[in-house]
Amino acid sequence: MLRFRVREVDEFTVVGFEVEGILEPKVLRDLRPPGVNPRKGVILTGRGPIWLYGFLVHFYHPTVWVATYDPRIGAVVVESHVPDKSPGDVVAIDPEEILGR
């Protein structure tokens, strides 16, 4: 089972996810992640397999930029369609503060 939490702030939307139990790759066939404002960036956060992150980055590709959260350094931009954010840029955030606990 996969549960999402979403919170939109000024510049971006945080999409957090939580995996309950064992997640099988076949879940991707019917997975419909939450919609977001495509005119803002998206930060993905949660503990999950790399194939899930690959799916989510591709799903949110139409947004202005996508970042993945690394608790050691912040949200790392992995793709962008705007000049003010580039892959490798880091957005300093605490997703739990934004999403709530």
DSSP file (Angstrom, degrees, kcal/mol; ACC not computed):
  #  RESIDUE AA STRUCTURE BP1 BP2  ACC     N-H-->O    O-->H-N    N-H-->O    O-->H-N    TCO  KAPPA ALPHA  PHI   PSI    X-CA   Y-CA   Z-CA
    1    1 A M              0   0    0      0, 0.0    19,-3.2     0, 0.0     2,-0.4   0.000 360.0 360.0 360.0 142.0    0.0    0.0    0.0
    2    2 A L  E     -A   19   0A   0     17,-0.2     2,-0.4    25,-0.0    17,-0.2  -0.989 360.0-169.2-127.5 123.9    1.2    3.5   -0.9
    3    3 A R  E     -A   18   0A   0     15,-2.6    15,-2.5    -2,-0.4     2,-0.3  -0.935   7.0-154.8-116.3 138.0   -0.1    6.6    0.8
    4    4 A F  E     -A   17   0A   0     -2,-0.4     2,-0.4    13,-0.2    13,-0.2  -0.827   8.2-167.5-110.4 148.7    0.5   10.2   -0.4
    5    5 A R  E     -A   16   0A   0     11,-2.7    11,-3.2    -2,-0.3     2,-0.4  -0.997  13.6-169.2-129.0 135.4    0.6   13.5    1.5
    6    6 A V  E     +A   15   0A   0     -2,-0.4     2,-0.3     9,-0.2     9,-0.2  -0.975  12.4 173.8-131.2 138.6    0.6   16.7   -0.4
    7    7 A R  E     -A   14   0A   0      7,-2.0     7,-2.8    -2,-0.4     2,-0.4  -0.938  16.3-152.6-145.7 122.7    1.2   20.3    0.6
    8    8 A E  E     +A   13   0A   0     -2,-0.3     5,-0.2     5,-0.2     2,-0.2  -0.801  19.2 173.0 -94.9 132.0    1.5   23.3   -1.7
    9    9 A V        -     0   0    0      3,-2.9    -2,-0.0    -2,-0.4    89,-0.0  -0.590  50.3 -72.7-121.8-171.1    3.5   26.3   -0.6
   10   10 A D  S    S+     0   0    0     -2,-0.2     3,-0.1     1,-0.2    -2,-0.0   0.909 123.8  17.5 -53.2 -56.4    4.6   29.5   -2.5
   11   11 A E  S    S+     0   0    0     29,-0.1    30,-1.8     1,-0.1     2,-0.3   0.692 128.1   6.8 -95.0 -21.4    7.3   28.1   -4.9
   12   12 A F  E     - b   0  41A   0     28,-0.2    -3,-2.9    -5,-0.0     2,-0.4  -0.912  61.1-116.9-153.4 172.9    6.7   24.4   -4.9
   13   13 A T  E     -Ab   8  42A   0     28,-2.2    30,-2.8    -2,-0.3     2,-0.6  -0.984  22.8-142.7-120.2 132.8    4.5   21.4   -3.8
   14   14 A V  E     -Ab   7  43A   0     -7,-2.8    -7,-2.0    -2,-0.4     2,-0.6  -0.855  12.9-168.0 -95.1 124.9    5.8   18.7   -1.5
   15   15 A V  E     -Ab   6  44A   0     28,-3.1    30,-2.1    -2,-0.6     2,-0.3  -0.932  11.0-176.2-113.4 105.5    4.6   15.3   -2.4
   16   16 A G  E     -Ab   5  45A   0    -11,-3.2   -11,-2.7    -2,-0.6     2,-0.3  -0.755   2.2-168.3-100.3 148.4    5.4   12.8    0.4
   17   17 A F  E     -A    4   0A   0     28,-2.2    30,-0.5    -2,-0.3     2,-0.4  -0.965  10.7-159.1-136.2 156.1    4.7    9.2    0.3
   18   18 A E  E     -A    3   0A   0    -15,-2.5   -15,-2.6    -2,-0.3     2,-0.5  -0.998  11.4-146.7-134.7 128.5    4.7    6.3    2.7
   19   19 A V  E     -A    2   0A   0     28,-0.4     2,-0.6    -2,-0.4   -17,-0.2  -0.837  11.2-164.3 -96.6 126.9    5.0    2.6    1.8
   20   20 A E        -     0   0    0    -19,-3.2     2,-0.1    -2,-0.5    -2,-0.0  -0.956  59.9 -22.6-111.7 121.1    3.1    0.2    4.0
   21   21 A G  S    S-     0   0    0     -2,-0.6     2,-0.5     2,-0.1    -2,-0.0  -0.476 114.7 -20.8  80.8-154.1    4.1   -3.4    3.7
   22   22 A I        -     0   0    0     -2,-0.1     2,-0.6    -3,-0.0    -2,-0.1  -0.817  61.0-147.5 -97.2 126.9    5.9   -4.7    0.6
   23   23 A L        -     0   0    0     -2,-0.5    -2,-0.1    -4,-0.1    -4,-0.0  -0.836  10.8-154.1 -97.3 121.8    5.5   -2.7   -2.5
   24   24 A E    >   -     0   0    0     -2,-0.6     3,-2.2     1,-0.1     4,-0.2  -0.723  22.3-123.3 -93.7 143.2    5.4   -4.8   -5.7
   25   25 A P  G >  S+     0   0    0      0, 0.0     3,-2.0     0, 0.0     4,-0.3   0.792 106.4  72.5 -55.2 -29.1    6.5   -3.2   -9.0
   26   26 A K  G >  S+     0   0    0      1,-0.3     3,-1.4     2,-0.2     4,-0.4   0.671  77.1  79.5 -63.8 -13.8    3.2   -4.1  -10.6
   27   27 A V  G X> S+     0   0    0     -3,-2.2     3,-0.9     1,-0.3     4,-0.7   0.780  79.8  69.7 -61.8 -25.1    1.6   -1.3   -8.5
   28   28 A L  G <4 S+     0   0    0     -3,-2.0     3,-0.4    -4,-0.2    -1,-0.3   0.777  83.2  71.5 -64.4 -25.9    2.9    1.1  -11.1
   29   29 A R  G <4 S+     0   0    0     -3,-1.4    -1,-0.2    -4,-0.3    -2,-0.2   0.864 115.7  19.8 -58.2 -37.9    0.4   -0.2  -13.6
   30   30 A D  T <4 S+     0   0    0     -3,-0.9     2,-0.3    -4,-0.4    -1,-0.2   0.289  90.8 131.3-116.6   7.7   -2.5    1.5  -11.8
   31   31 A L     <  -     0   0    0     -4,-0.7    -3,-0.0    -3,-0.4    -4,-0.0  -0.468  30.1-176.8 -70.6 128.1   -0.7    4.1   -9.7
   32   32 A R        -     0   0    0     -2,-0.3     3,-0.1     3,-0.0    -1,-0.1  -0.835  13.7-156.4-124.5  89.8   -2.3    7.6  -10.0
   33   33 A P        -     0   0    0      0, 0.0   -18,-0.0     0, 0.0   -29,-0.0  -0.194  35.8 -81.3 -62.3 160.5   -0.1   10.0   -7.9
   34   34 A P        -     0   0    0      0, 0.0     2,-0.1     0, 0.0   -29,-0.0  -0.294  47.5-111.3 -64.3 146.1   -1.8   13.2   -6.7
   35   35 A G        -     0   0    0     -3,-0.1     2,-0.3     1,-0.0    25,-0.0  -0.423  36.8-172.6 -73.8 153.1   -2.2   16.1   -9.1
   36   36 A V        -     0   0    0     -2,-0.1     6,-0.1     4,-0.0   -21,-0.0  -0.886  37.8 -83.1-138.9 168.7   -0.2   19.3   -8.5
   37   37 A N    >   -     0   0    0     -2,-0.3     3,-1.6     1,-0.2   -24,-0.1  -0.673  35.6-153.6 -74.0 115.1    0.1   22.8   -9.9
   38   38 A P  T 3  S+     0   0    0      0, 0.0    26,-0.7     0, 0.0    -1,-0.2   0.620  88.5  69.3 -70.8  -9.9    2.4   22.4  -13.0
   39   39 A R  T 3  S+     0   0    0     24,-0.2     2,-0.3    25,-0.1    24,-0.1   0.376  98.4  60.5 -86.9   5.3    3.5   26.0  -12.7
   40   40 A K  S <  S-     0   0    0     -3,-1.6    24,-0.9     1,-0.1    25,-0.4  -0.841  90.8-100.4-124.4 163.5    5.4   25.2   -9.5
   41   41 A G  E     -b   12   0A   0    -30,-1.8   -28,-2.2    -2,-0.3     2,-0.4  -0.309  31.0-136.9 -74.4 166.9    8.2   22.9   -8.6
   42   42 A V  E     -bc  13  66A   0     23,-2.0    25,-2.8   -30,-0.2     2,-0.5  -0.996   9.1-161.2-129.3 133.1    7.7   19.5   -7.0
   43   43 A I  E     -bc  14  67A   0    -30,-2.8   -28,-3.1    -2,-0.4     2,-0.4  -0.971  11.4-154.8-113.7 123.0    9.7   18.0   -4.2
   44   44 A L  E     +bc  15  68A   0     23,-2.9    25,-2.8    -2,-0.5     2,-0.3  -0.807  18.8 171.1 -97.4 135.0    9.4   14.2   -3.7
   45   45 A T  E     +b   16   0A   0    -30,-2.1   -28,-2.2    -2,-0.4     2,-0.2  -0.999  20.7  87.2-145.9 142.3   10.0   12.7   -0.3
   46   46 A G  S    S-     0   0    0     -2,-0.3     2,-0.7    23,-0.3   -28,-0.2  -0.698  70.5 -82.6 149.6 160.8    9.6    9.3    1.3
   47   47 A R  S    S+     0   0    0    -30,-0.5   -28,-0.4    -2,-0.2    -2,-0.0  -0.822  70.2 123.3 -92.0 118.3   11.3    6.0    1.7
   48   48 A G        -     0   0    0     -2,-0.7    -2,-0.1   -30,-0.1     5,-0.0  -0.981  61.1 -69.8-164.8 170.2   10.8    3.9   -1.3
   49   49 A P    >>  -     0   0    0      0, 0.0     4,-1.7     0, 0.0     3,-0.9  -0.285  43.7-115.1 -69.7 154.6   12.5    1.9   -4.1
   50   50 A I  H 3> S+     0   0    0      1,-0.3     4,-2.6     2,-0.2     5,-0.2   0.828 115.1  60.4 -59.9 -33.4   14.4    3.7   -6.8
   51   51 A W  H 3> S+     0   0    0      1,-0.2     4,-1.8     2,-0.2    -1,-0.3   0.827 103.1  51.7 -66.6 -29.3   11.9    2.4   -9.4
   52   52 A L  H <> S+     0   0    0     -3,-0.9     4,-2.6     2,-0.2    -1,-0.2   0.921 109.8  48.5 -69.9 -43.6    9.2    4.3   -7.6
   53   53 A Y  H  X S+     0   0    0     -4,-1.7     4,-2.9     1,-0.2     5,-0.2   0.910 109.9  52.8 -61.1 -41.4   11.2    7.5   -7.6
   54   54 A G  H  X S+     0   0    0     -4,-2.6     4,-2.0     1,-0.2    -1,-0.2   0.920 110.6  47.5 -59.3 -43.4   11.9    7.0  -11.3
   55   55 A F  H  X S+     0   0    0     -4,-1.8     4,-2.6     2,-0.2    -2,-0.2   0.924 113.5  47.3 -62.5 -46.2    8.2    6.7  -12.0
   56   56 A L  H  X S+     0   0    0     -4,-2.6     4,-2.5     2,-0.2    -2,-0.2   0.892 109.6  52.0 -67.7 -40.2    7.3    9.7   -9.9
   57   57 A V  H  < S+     0   0    0     -4,-2.9     4,-0.2     1,-0.2    -1,-0.2   0.929 113.5  45.5 -60.6 -43.5   10.0   11.9  -11.5
   58   58 A H  H >< S+     0   0    0     -4,-2.0     3,-1.2    -5,-0.2    -2,-0.2   0.915 111.4  52.4 -65.0 -42.3    8.6   11.0  -14.9
   59   59 A F  H 3< S+     0   0    0     -4,-2.6    -2,-0.2     1,-0.3    -1,-0.2   0.898 114.4  41.7 -60.5 -41.9    5.0   11.5  -13.8
   60   60 A Y  T >< S+     0   0    0     -4,-2.5     3,-2.0     1,-0.2    -1,-0.3   0.310  81.2 111.0 -90.9   9.3    5.8   15.0  -12.5
   61   61 A H  T <   +     0   0    0     -3,-1.2    -1,-0.2     1,-0.3    -2,-0.1   0.815  66.8  65.6 -52.5 -36.1    8.0   15.9  -15.5
   62   62 A P  T 3  S+     0   0    0      0, 0.0    -1,-0.3     0, 0.0    -2,-0.1   0.670  84.6  93.2 -65.8 -13.5    5.4   18.5  -16.8
   63   63 A T  S <  S-     0   0    0     -3,-2.0   -24,-0.2     1,-0.1   -22,-0.2  -0.258  96.6-102.7 -72.9 169.0    6.0   20.7  -13.7
   64   64 A V  S    S-     0   0    0    -24,-0.9    17,-3.2   -26,-0.7    18,-0.5   0.832  96.9 -10.5 -66.9 -31.0    8.6   23.5  -13.9
   65   65 A W  E     - D   0  80A   0    -25,-0.4   -23,-2.0    15,-0.3     2,-0.4  -0.977  59.5-146.8-160.3 158.5   11.1   21.4  -11.9
   66   66 A V  E     +cD  42  79A   0     13,-2.6    12,-3.0    -2,-0.3    13,-1.5  -0.993  16.5 179.9-130.1 136.0   11.4   18.2   -9.8
   67   67 A A  E     -cD  43  77A   0    -25,-2.8   -23,-2.9    -2,-0.4     2,-0.4  -0.950  18.1-142.7-130.9 153.7   13.6   17.6   -6.8
   68   68 A T  E     -cD  44  76A   0      8,-2.2     8,-2.8    -2,-0.3     2,-0.4  -0.958  26.2-119.3-116.2 137.8   14.1   14.6   -4.6
   69   69 A Y  E     - D   0  75A   0    -25,-2.8     6,-0.3    -2,-0.4   -23,-0.3  -0.594  24.8-175.0 -82.7 129.9   14.6   15.1   -0.8
   70   70 A D  E >>  - D   0  74A   0      4,-2.7     4,-3.1    -2,-0.4     3,-1.5  -0.986  19.9-146.9-119.1 115.9   17.8   13.9    0.7
   71   71 A P  T 34 S+     0   0    0      0, 0.0    -1,-0.1     0, 0.0     4,-0.1   0.701  95.5  59.1 -60.4 -18.3   17.8   14.3    4.5
   72   72 A R  T 34 S+     0   0    0      2,-0.1    -3,-0.0     1,-0.1     0, 0.0   0.798 128.3   4.0 -79.3 -28.0   21.5   15.0    4.6
   73   73 A I  T <4 S-     0   0    0     -3,-1.5     2,-0.3     1,-0.4    -1,-0.1   0.607 102.3-104.6-134.4 -18.5   21.4   18.0    2.3
   74   74 A G  E  <  -D   70   0A   0     -4,-3.1    -4,-2.7    18,-0.1     2,-0.6  -0.838  65.9 -21.0 122.1-162.6   17.9   19.0    1.3
   75   75 A A  E     -DE  69  91A   0     16,-2.7    16,-3.0    -2,-0.3     2,-0.6  -0.770  60.7-152.0 -90.2 118.6   15.9   18.7   -1.9
   76   76 A V  E     -DE  68  90A   0     -8,-2.8    -8,-2.2    -2,-0.6     2,-0.3  -0.809  14.7-127.8 -96.3 121.6   18.1   18.1   -4.9
   77   77 A V  E     +D   67   0A   0     12,-3.0    11,-2.7    -2,-0.6   -10,-0.3  -0.511  30.0 174.7 -67.7 127.9   16.7   19.4   -8.2
   78   78 A V  E     +     0   0A   0    -12,-3.0     2,-0.3     1,-0.4   -11,-0.2   0.573  65.9  11.7-112.6 -15.9   16.9   16.5  -10.7
   79   79 A E  E     -D   66   0A   0    -13,-1.5   -13,-2.6     7,-0.1    -1,-0.4  -0.955  65.3-178.7-160.2 147.6   15.2   18.1  -13.7
   80   80 A S  E     -D   65   0A   0     -2,-0.3   -15,-0.3   -15,-0.2   -16,-0.1  -0.997  27.2-169.8-150.7 149.5   14.1   21.6  -14.7
   81   81 A H  S    S+     0   0    0    -17,-3.2   -16,-0.1    -2,-0.3   -17,-0.1   0.203  75.3  74.3-117.8   9.8   12.3   23.6  -17.4
   82   82 A V  S >  S-     0   0    0    -18,-0.5     3,-1.0     3,-0.4     0, 0.0  -0.926  77.2-129.2-127.5 150.2   13.2   27.0  -16.0
   83   83 A P  T 3  S+     0   0    0      0, 0.0    -1,-0.1     0, 0.0    -3,-0.0   0.727 102.0  62.9 -72.0 -21.2   16.5   29.0  -15.9
   84   84 A D  T 3  S+     0   0    0      1,-0.1     2,-0.4     2,-0.0    -4,-0.0   0.530 103.9  50.3 -85.6  -3.2   16.4   29.8  -12.2
   85   85 A K    <   +     0   0    0     -3,-1.0    -3,-0.4   -21,-0.1    -1,-0.1  -0.998  67.2 179.1-132.8 131.0   16.6   26.1  -11.2
   86   86 A S    >   -     0   0    0     -2,-0.4     3,-2.6    -5,-0.1    -9,-0.3  -0.928  42.4 -84.8-127.1 151.8   19.2   23.6  -12.5
   87   87 A P  T 3  S+     0   0    0      0, 0.0    -9,-0.2     0, 0.0     3,-0.1  -0.330 118.8  33.2 -52.3 132.8   19.9   20.0  -11.8
   88   88 A G  T 3  S+     0   0    0    -11,-2.7   -10,-0.1     1,-0.4     2,-0.1   0.146  85.5 128.5 100.4 -17.9   22.1   19.8   -8.8
   89   89 A D    <   -     0   0    0     -3,-2.6   -12,-3.0   -12,-0.1     2,-0.5  -0.404  51.4-140.1 -64.8 148.9   20.6   22.9   -7.1
   90   90 A V  E     -E   76   0A   0    -14,-0.2     2,-0.6    -3,-0.1   -14,-0.2  -0.960   8.3-156.5-118.4 129.4   19.6   22.3   -3.5
   91   91 A V  E     -E   75   0A   0    -16,-3.0   -16,-2.7    -2,-0.5     2,-0.8  -0.921  20.8-134.9-102.3 118.3   16.4   23.6   -1.9
   92   92 A A        +     0   0    0     -2,-0.6     2,-0.3   -18,-0.2   -18,-0.1  -0.638  48.4 136.9 -79.5 110.6   16.8   23.8    1.8
   93   93 A I        -     0   0    0     -2,-0.8     3,-0.1     4,-0.0    -2,-0.0  -0.958  52.4-139.0-145.3 163.1   13.5   22.4    3.4
   94   94 A D    >>  -     0   0    0     -2,-0.3     4,-1.5     1,-0.1     3,-0.9  -0.922  19.4-164.8-119.5 100.7   12.3   20.2    6.1
   95   95 A P  H 3> S+     0   0    0      0, 0.0     4,-3.5     0, 0.0     5,-0.3   0.825  86.7  57.5 -60.5 -31.5    9.4   18.2    4.4
   96   96 A E  H 3> S+     0   0    0      1,-0.2     4,-1.9     2,-0.2   -80,-0.0   0.852 104.4  52.8 -67.0 -32.3    8.0   17.1    7.7
   97   97 A E  H <4 S+     0   0    0     -3,-0.9    -1,-0.2     2,-0.2     4,-0.1   0.882 116.3  39.5 -66.1 -38.1    7.6   20.7    8.8
   98   98 A I  H  < S+     0   0    0     -4,-1.5    -2,-0.2     1,-0.1    -1,-0.2   0.908 123.9  37.6 -77.5 -44.5    5.7   21.4    5.6
   99   99 A L  H  < S-     0   0    0     -4,-3.5    -3,-0.2    -5,-0.2    -2,-0.2   0.722 106.2-129.7 -80.9 -21.4    3.7   18.2    5.5
  100  100 A G     <        0   0    0     -4,-1.9    -1,-0.1    -5,-0.3    -2,-0.1  -0.058 360.0 360.0  84.4 162.8    3.1   17.9    9.2
  101  101 A R              0   0    0     -4,-0.1    -1,-0.1    -3,-0.1    -4,-0.1   0.448 360.0 360.0 -97.1 360.0    3.8   14.8   11.2
